[in-house]
Amino acid sequence: MQNQTLFLGIDIGTTAIKFGLIDNGQLVWETLQLSKTYQVGAARFQKRSELYQELRAGIAAIPDDLRQRIKTLGFSVAMHSLFPYENDSSENIFLWSDAQAKETVKKFKGSDTARQFYLKTGTPIHPMTPFAKIMYFNEQQTYPQNMSWYGLKECLMQLFTGQWCLDLATASATGLLNLNSLTWDAEILEFLDLSEKQLAPLTDTTELFPILAETATDFSLPMDCQIMIGASDGSLATYAGFKTSGIPNSLTIGTSAALRKLRTSPRLDPIRQNFCYYLHHELYVTGAPSNNGGNVLAWASDILFEEAAHFYQELPAALTVSPIGAKGLRFAPYLNGERAPLWDMDQTASFQKITSQHRKADFVRAVTEGVLMNIRTLQESLGEMIEITVNGGFFQTAELSQMTADVLGATCYLTEKNEPIFGLYYLHQTEDLTPEVQENYFVPDETRHQEYEKLFANYFIY
């Protein structure tokens, strides 16, 4: 039976904004707006005014009869953004990929203080974090000392509710939030010469706010629409997969990649520095992110073939011609530096052990094996996983999905509901769900898995 009210989930990433209307757990309408990202040297940022225009265009695209039934609107955002706010003309929102703090972090990360801060926050010491960006900007004296430090979520809440505020899940990835007390950490703020007044007030992820009347009018939304502050994208994707399947493990391979596990208590590793972020009511998402996923295959497509689509067309034949291990050819996939497990922006990619026997098919296999062997390394830090929900463009190719299952030794379940927008919806819906029967999945072949395990044992040892 159709509800009179609808839930609108908006997922704001670094390349696009996704809009999805959900009715009784089913997606009834969706669209996408591309986002513009700027690169100036090591800086990566989006412009606040342009994001607002993209939001307005996406909401305007919703058919009017559906738009007027929206009762609740929730936000998912990419982690680690930083918006230095001086006044209403401030524009630049720095993204996780911003690398300006690289040298600052190099000097800091080996210190006892860095280790202590990681254990306090569950956020790895890396240039991606707002902590690192603020430390860099302080060194450079880029901004006035008393300015405010917000992020993408705070911008959205100010636009839609008139309040600068931040959910605990997104705050948990800033490197500024104490994971135990769920408050801004006083010692870290003192280290950065910050006061709490320079940061947004904190709320839980399901907190509801009335929409600002002028925003409702401007966006043609109902005046009684409520705004749910929501959470961060990776955590929501993991939560969505868990709610629909009962599986706490999640793997995303899109442009980049991340392996995650939902837990009921924090788990930290000061050596590997897995992330550990709060989600909601004694739920935490631990995991490890990689800079290198589908973007590596896109690079290989350009290098090895005249047409990018040919990589995927020839992949099945290449995997048949070239055996597991690509006849000894190995590929370190660090084209874009690396986060986990190395946490080194200066890492580079390389082919190793090339001989005259290697052909194009071997390079195709080596590239895909290199990406997945790196994911296998991430799995080491999270413990055994015999079932994983997967999402992202990587898994649109059946051969890559099967290869992932074989390398990880885990049954991989591909579900459309393993997306941040559904994570938002399930946060809002408090009733228990019966996990759905998963029909689209890939079971590991035990023989191939054992071959990959032997390969993995010394894959990155040359």
Secondary structure, DSSP 8 states (H G I E B T S, - for coil): ---SSEEEEEEE-SSEEEEEEEETTEEEEEEEEE---EEETTEEEEEHHHHHHHHHHHHHTS-HHHHTTEEEEEEEE-SS-BEEESSTT--EEE-TT--TTHHHHHHHTTSHHHHHHHHHH----STTSHHHHHHHHHHHT-S-TT-EEE-HHHHHHHHHHS---EEHHHHTTTT-EETTTTEE-HHHHHHTT--GGGS--EE-TT-EEE--HHHHHHTT--TT-EEEEEEEHHHHHHHHHHHHHS--EEEEESSSEEEEEEESS----TTT--EEEE-SSS-EEEEEEES-SHHHHHHHHHHH-SSTHHHHHHHHHHHHHS-TTGGG-EEE--TT-B-TTT-BTT---EEES--TT--HHHHHHHHHHHHHHHHHHHHHHH---SEEEEESGGGGSHHHHHHHHHHHTSEEEE-TT-SHHHHHHHHH--S--------SEE---HHHHHHHHHHHTTTT--
